[in-house]
C-alpha cells in the first residue's frame, strides 16, 4: 500500500513525523499489510506565509500527488493518508474540492487517519498571530500564516462551510474510510499559566476532543412571529427548521496519555521507530485493515470502547457554535446581541447546573459565538429541559428585533450538548421594519417636513 503523511500548520521540518513512519512499516506485517518504507511519502507544505490559504494548500497538494512516482496528470493511484493537526482539514479540503460527495467513488484516498485534527478549529487561534507563534507546543519558531490562522479560529467561515459539505458524504458506502485519533493528555513541559488553553480540560493542549471529532450536527432555529412565548414580553418562539443534520459516523479514538505534539507525549512525534507496541500504532494499522462498511462499523465500536475506558475518570466536554443572523441575510453584530442558556420547567438561566460553563469565545471576523461546556454537567439539567434566549439590538425604532426563545420541551440536553462533539446552531431572527420608514404624500398636498417622523408602531408584514 502507498502511504502519505501530511503535517500540521507552521511545520518546517519533516522530523515532525517522528518515528511513526518506521514504526508502522516495522509492524505492518503483523496485520497482513504490505507497507514498505519505500512506499511512504512525507508531505511538506508551506503554511507560514500570510498569503497562503487552506484552499491554496489543497490545490498544491493535488499537483504534488500527481507528481509522485507512478501517478500522472490523469491518474492518482490508490493511497492512504495520516495527518496531524491542520493536516486533517487540509486533506479534507482537497477531497471536497477535487471529488466531493458526488465523485467519492473516484477518490483514490482510501483511508484517512487524522491525528489530533483541528476539524472545528482550535481555541488557541484566537490569541492572535504573534502570540500563538510563541507557543512551542504548536509551532517551530516561525510566525504562523494569517490566512490559515483565520481558518483555524473557532467559528470560522472555512470550518462552517467545509463541515456543511461533509454532511453529504457517504463514507463507507463509497469506499472512503476516515478516522479520528486524538489525545486528552497535557504535557507539563508546555504549561503556561498565563494561557489556560494549553492546560484546558477535554483537550490535548491545542485541540479539543470536540474540535477534532468528525461526529457533529447542524441545527437551524427560526423565529416564529405567530407565537409569543408565555410570560415573556415581546418574545417570539424559535422553532427548529427542518431536521437536525448529522454526517455519517466517523470512528473516534481518544487517548488519555497523548498530547498534541512534542517528543515526550505528542500523538505523532513521540512515537519512536521501535514503538511497535504503541496503542496508536496498533490502531492506525487496524484502521488500514478496514475494507468494508462492516469493518468500518466494527472499528467504530472498538475505538468507542477504547475512548470510554480512557475517559472513564475524565470530564467530557462539548462545543456549541452560534451563528446569529436575520431573515434578510444580515449578520447580527457581536455587540448587538446577548445569548442565554436556560434550564428547567421555568426555562431560567438560574437553574443551570453548577460548573457547566468552561469557556466563551467570539470570532471577530464572523461574529460567531462559541461556548465550551461540560457535557456531563449539561446532562444533569433540571427537569431535563433546556432553552436558548437571544436578545438582539436595536429592540425598537424604525428597524428592530424582538427577543427569541427556544424551549426544548422533549428534546433532551444530552442530544444537543453531546459529549466530545460540536453542534452548529444557526439562529435566524425576524427583522421588523416600521411602515413609516417609507410613505407617500399626494402631490396636491401642502409640502411639509418629515424630519421628525416617528415610528408608527405598525411593522411591515413578514414575508
C-alpha positions in Angstrom: 0.0 0.0 0.0 1.1 3.6 -0.6 1.0 5.9 2.4 1.5 9.6 2.6 1.9 11.8 5.7 0.6 15.4 5.9 1.8 17.6 8.8 0.2 20.4 10.7 0.4 24.2 10.5 3.7 26.1 10.5 5.9 23.0 10.5 9.2 23.5 8.7 10.9 20.1 9.0 9.9 16.5 8.3 11.3 15.4 11.7 7.8 16.4 12.9 6.7 12.9 11.9 9.0 11.3 14.4 9.5 7.6 14.2 5.9 6.9 13.3 6.6 6.0 9.6 9.2 3.5 10.5 7.1 2.1 13.4 4.2 1.5 11.0 6.4 -0.2 8.4 8.0 -2.4 11.0 4.7 -3.5 12.4 2.6 -3.8 9.2 3.4 -7.5 8.5 1.7 -8.4 11.8 -1.6 -7.0 10.3 -1.1 -8.6 6.9 -0.4 -5.2 5.4 2.1 -4.7 2.6 3.6 -1.5 3.8 7.2 -0.8 2.7 9.1 2.3 3.9 9.9 2.9 0.2 6.1 3.5 -0.3 5.8 6.1 2.4 6.0 9.8 1.4 6.3 12.7 3.8 4.4 15.8 2.9 5.9 19.3 3.0 3.6 22.2 2.6 4.0 25.9 3.2 1.6 27.4 5.8 3.7 30.1 7.5 3.3 32.8 4.8 0.3 35.1 5.3 -0.8 34.9 1.7 -1.3 31.1 1.7 -4.8 29.8 2.4 -6.1 26.3 3.2 -7.6 26.2 -0.3 -4.2 27.1 -1.8 -2.6 24.2 0.1 -5.3 21.8 -1.1 -4.7 22.8 -4.7 -1.0 22.4 -4.4 -1.5 19.0 -2.7 -3.3 17.8 -5.8 -0.4 18.8 -8.0 2.1 17.2 -5.6 0.1 13.9 -5.6 0.1 13.8 -9.4 3.9 14.3 -9.4 4.6 11.3 -7.3 6.1 8.2 -8.9 3.6 6.1 -10.9 1.0 8.9 -10.8 0.2 11.3 -13.7 -1.9 14.3 -14.7 -4.7 11.8 -15.4 -4.4 9.4 -12.6 -3.6 9.2 -8.8 -3.1 5.6 -7.7 -4.9 4.5 -4.5 -3.3 5.6 -1.3 -3.9 6.0 2.4 -3.0 9.1 4.5 -2.1 10.0 8.0 -2.4 13.6 9.0 -1.6 15.7 12.1 -3.4 18.7 13.4 -4.2 21.2 10.5 -3.2 18.5 8.0 -6.6 16.9 8.6 -8.7 19.9 7.4 -6.1 20.4 4.5 -6.7 16.8 3.2 -10.5 17.1 3.7 -10.4 20.4 1.8 -8.6 18.6 -1.0 -11.1 15.8 -1.1 -14.0 18.2 -1.2 -12.5 20.5 -3.9 -11.5 17.7 -6.3 -14.0 15.0 -5.6 -16.7 16.0 -3.2 -19.7 13.8 -2.2 -20.8 13.2 -5.8 -17.5 11.8 -7.0 -16.4 9.9 -3.9 -16.3 6.6 -5.8 -13.4 8.1 -7.9 -11.5 9.2 -4.8 -8.0 7.5 -4.7 -7.7 8.1 -1.0 -9.0 5.0 0.8 -8.0 5.5 4.5 -7.6 8.9 6.2 -6.3 8.6 9.7 -6.4 12.1 11.3 -4.3 12.5 14.4 -5.5 15.4 16.6 -7.1 17.2 13.7 -8.4 20.7 14.1 -11.6 19.9 12.2 -13.6 22.5 14.2 -10.6 24.8 14.9 -8.5 25.5 18.0 -9.2 27.8 20.9 -5.5 28.9 20.7 -6.0 30.5 17.3 -8.0 33.4 18.8 -4.9 34.5 20.7 -3.5 36.2 17.5 -0.7 35.6 15.2 2.3 36.9 17.2 1.2 35.4 20.5 0.3 32.0 19.0 3.6 31.8 17.2 5.5 31.8 20.5 3.7 28.6 21.7 6.2 25.8 21.4 3.6 23.1 21.6 2.2 24.0 18.2 4.9 25.8 16.3 8.6 25.5 15.5 9.7 29.1 16.0 8.1 30.7 12.9 5.4 33.2 12.5 2.2 31.4 11.7 0.4 32.3 8.4 -2.5 34.6 8.9 -5.0 33.1 6.4 -4.6 29.6 7.8 -4.8 31.1 11.3 -8.1 32.6 10.3 -9.4 29.2 9.2 -8.4 27.7 12.5 -10.2 30.3 14.7 -13.2 28.7 16.3 -16.4 29.5 14.3 -14.5 30.4 11.0 -16.2 30.6 7.6 -14.0 27.8 6.4 -15.0 25.4 9.1 -18.7 26.1 8.8 -18.6 25.6 5.0 -16.4 22.5 4.9 -18.3 20.7 7.6 -21.6 21.5 6.0 -20.3 19.9 2.8 -19.3 16.8 4.7 -22.9 16.3 5.8 -23.5 14.9 2.3 -20.7 12.3 2.4 -21.4 8.6 2.4 -18.1 7.4 3.6 -18.1 3.6 3.8 -20.8 3.3 1.1 -18.3 4.8 -1.3 -15.1 3.1 -0.1 -13.7 6.0 1.8 -12.7 5.4 5.5 -11.8 8.4 7.6 -10.9 8.1 11.3 -10.0 10.5 14.1 -7.5 9.6 16.8 -6.8 12.3 19.4 -5.3 12.8 22.8 -6.6 14.2 26.0 -3.3 14.4 27.9 -1.4 17.6 28.8 2.4 17.7 28.6 3.6 19.7 31.6 6.6 20.8 29.6 4.3 23.2 27.7 2.5 24.6 30.8 1.9 28.3 30.5 -0.1 29.7 33.4 -0.8 32.8 31.5 -2.6 30.8 28.9 -5.2 28.5 30.2 -5.9 26.9 26.8 -2.6 25.0 27.0 -3.9 23.1 30.0 -7.6 23.0 29.1 -9.7 20.1 30.2 -11.0 17.9 27.4 -8.2 18.9 25.1 -4.6 17.8 24.2 -3.3 21.3 24.9 -4.1 22.6 21.5 -7.2 20.9 20.0 -10.3 19.9 22.0 -11.6 16.4 21.6 -14.9 18.1 20.5 -12.9 20.2 18.0 -11.3 17.1 16.5 -14.3 14.8 16.3 -16.0 14.3 12.9 -19.3 13.5 14.5 -21.1 16.8 14.8 -24.5 18.4 14.0 -26.2 21.4 12.5 -29.4 22.9 13.8 -31.4 25.8 12.4 -33.7 27.8 14.7 -36.1 30.3 13.0 -38.1 32.9 14.8 -41.9 32.3 14.5 -43.7 35.6 14.8 -47.0 33.9 15.1 -46.3 32.6 18.6 -45.4 34.8 21.6 -43.6 33.0 24.5 -45.9 32.9 27.5 -44.8 35.3 30.3 -42.1 36.8 28.1 -42.9 40.3 26.8 -42.3 40.8 23.1 -40.5 37.4 22.8 -41.3 35.1 19.9 -40.5 31.4 19.8 -37.6 30.0 18.0 -38.5 26.7 16.3 -36.4 24.0 14.7 -36.4 24.4 10.9 -36.2 21.1 9.1 -34.2 18.2 10.5 -31.2 18.2 12.7 -28.4 17.5 10.2 -25.7 15.0 11.1 -22.9 13.4 8.9 -22.3 9.7 8.7 -20.5 8.4 11.8 -16.7 8.6 11.8 -14.8 6.4 14.3 -13.2 8.3 17.1 -10.4 7.1 19.4 -9.4 9.2 22.5 -6.2 8.5 24.3 -5.6 9.9 27.8 -1.8 9.7 27.7 -1.1 11.6 24.5 -0.9 15.4 24.0 -1.0 17.4 20.8 2.7 17.5 20.0 6.2 17.2 21.4 8.8 14.4 21.7 7.6 13.2 25.1 3.8 12.9 24.7 2.9 14.0 21.2 0.4 11.7 19.5 2.7 11.6 16.4 6.1 12.9 17.2 6.6 11.0 20.4 6.3 7.6 18.6 9.8 6.0 18.1 10.7 3.8 15.2 10.7 0.8 17.6 7.4 1.6 19.3 5.6 -1.2 17.6 3.6 -1.9 20.8 2.2 1.6 20.9 -1.6 1.6 21.0 -1.7 4.4 18.4 0.5 2.4 16.0 -1.7 -0.7 16.5 -4.9 1.3 16.0 -3.7 3.0 12.8 -2.8 -0.3 11.3 -6.2 -1.7 12.3 -7.8 1.3 10.5 -5.8 0.4 7.4 -7.3 -3.1 7.5 -10.8 -1.8 7.1 -12.2 -2.7 3.6 -16.0 -2.8 4.1 -18.8 -1.0 5.8 -19.0 -3.8 8.3 -15.3 -3.5 9.1 -15.8 0.3 9.5 -18.7 -0.2 11.9 -16.6 -2.7 13.9 -13.7 -0.3 14.1 -16.1 2.5 15.3 -17.3 0.2 18.1 -13.8 -0.8 19.1 -12.5 2.8 19.2 -15.6 3.8 21.0 -14.9 1.2 23.8 -11.3 2.5 24.0 -12.5 6.1 24.3 -15.0 5.2 27.1 -12.3 3.4 29.0 -9.7 6.2 28.5 -12.3 8.9 29.6 -13.8 6.9 32.4 -12.3 9.2 35.0 -12.3 12.4 33.0 -15.0 15.0 32.4 -16.3 15.2 28.8 -16.9 18.5 27.1 -18.8 19.8 24.0 -18.6 22.9 21.8 -21.5 24.9 20.5 -21.1 27.4 17.6 -23.8 30.0 17.4 -24.4 32.0 14.2 -26.8 34.9 14.7 -28.4 36.5 11.6 -31.7 37.8 10.4 -34.2 36.7 7.8 -32.8 39.3 5.3 -29.3 37.8 5.4 -27.8 40.4 7.7 -25.4 39.3 10.4 -26.3 40.5 13.8 -23.1 42.2 15.1 -21.4 40.6 18.1 -22.1 43.7 20.2 -25.7 43.7 19.3 -27.0 40.6 21.0 -27.0 38.7 24.2 -27.4 34.9 24.4 -28.5 32.9 27.4 -28.8 29.2 28.0 -31.9 28.3 30.0 -32.9 25.2 32.1 -35.8 23.6 34.0 -39.5 23.9 33.7 -39.2 27.7 34.1 -36.6 27.9 31.4 -34.3 30.1 33.6 -30.6 30.6 33.5 -30.6 30.3 37.3 -31.4 26.6 37.0 -28.3 25.5 35.1 -26.0 23.0 36.9 -23.1 24.4 38.7 -19.8 24.1 36.9 -21.4 23.6 33.4 -19.6 26.6 31.7 -15.9 26.3 30.7 -15.1 28.9 28.1 -16.6 31.5 25.7 -15.0 32.9 22.5 -16.2 35.3 19.9 -14.9 35.1 16.4 -14.2 38.7 15.5 -14.3 38.1 11.7 -17.5 36.0 11.5 -19.3 37.3 14.6 -20.0 33.7 15.7 -20.1 32.9 19.4 -18.6 29.7 20.7 -19.4 28.1 24.0 -17.3 25.3 25.5 -19.4 23.4 28.1 -19.1 20.4 30.4 -21.3 17.9 28.7 -21.5 15.7 31.8 -22.9 18.6 33.7 -25.3 19.6 31.0 -26.8 16.1 31.0 -27.9 16.9 34.7 -30.1 19.9 33.7 -33.1 20.2 36.0 -36.3 18.6 34.7 -34.4 17.6 31.5 -35.4 20.7 29.8 -33.2 23.4 28.3 -33.7 26.5 26.2 -31.9 29.4 24.4 -32.8 33.1 24.7 -31.5 35.6 22.2 -31.9 39.4 22.8 -30.8 41.4 19.8 -30.5 45.2 19.4 -32.0 47.6 18.4 -35.2 46.4 20.1 -37.3 49.4 19.0 -37.3 52.2 16.4 -37.8 52.1 12.6 -36.0 48.8 12.2 -35.6 46.4 15.1 -35.6 42.9 16.5 -37.7 41.2 19.1 -36.3 38.7 21.5 -36.4 35.0 20.5 -36.5 31.9 22.7 -36.2 28.2 22.1 -37.7 25.8 24.6 -36.7 22.2 24.1 -39.9 20.6 25.5 -39.0 17.0 24.7 -35.5 17.4 23.1 -33.1 16.4 25.8 -30.0 18.4 26.6 -28.0 15.3 26.0 -29.0 15.3 22.3 -27.8 18.9 21.8 -24.8 19.2 24.2 -23.2 15.9 23.2 -20.0 14.8 24.9 -16.9 15.1 22.7 -19.0 16.8 19.9 -19.5 20.1 18.2 -23.0 21.5 17.5 -23.5 24.3 15.0 -26.7 26.4 15.7 -27.9 28.8 13.1 -30.3 31.3 14.7 -32.4 33.3 12.3 -34.3 36.3 13.7 -37.0 38.3 12.0 -36.1 41.9 11.1 -39.0 44.2 11.8 -39.4 47.4 9.7 -41.9 50.0 10.7 -44.3 51.1 7.9 -43.2 54.8 8.4 -39.8 54.1 7.0 -41.3 54.9 3.7 -44.7 56.7 3.0 -46.1 58.8 0.1 -48.0 62.1 0.1 -50.2 63.3 -2.7 -48.6 65.9 -5.0 -51.7 68.1 -4.2 -50.9 68.2 -0.5 -49.1 71.1 1.1 -45.4 70.3 1.2 -44.1 69.5 4.7 -41.0 68.2 6.5 -40.8 64.6 7.6 -37.7 65.1 9.6 -39.5 64.4 12.9 -41.4 61.4 11.7 -41.8 58.8 14.5 -42.3 55.1 14.2 -46.0 54.2 13.8 -45.7 51.1 15.9 -47.0 49.0 13.0 -44.5 46.7 11.4 -44.5 45.5 7.8 -45.9 42.1 7.4 -43.3 39.3 7.5 -42.6 37.7 4.1 
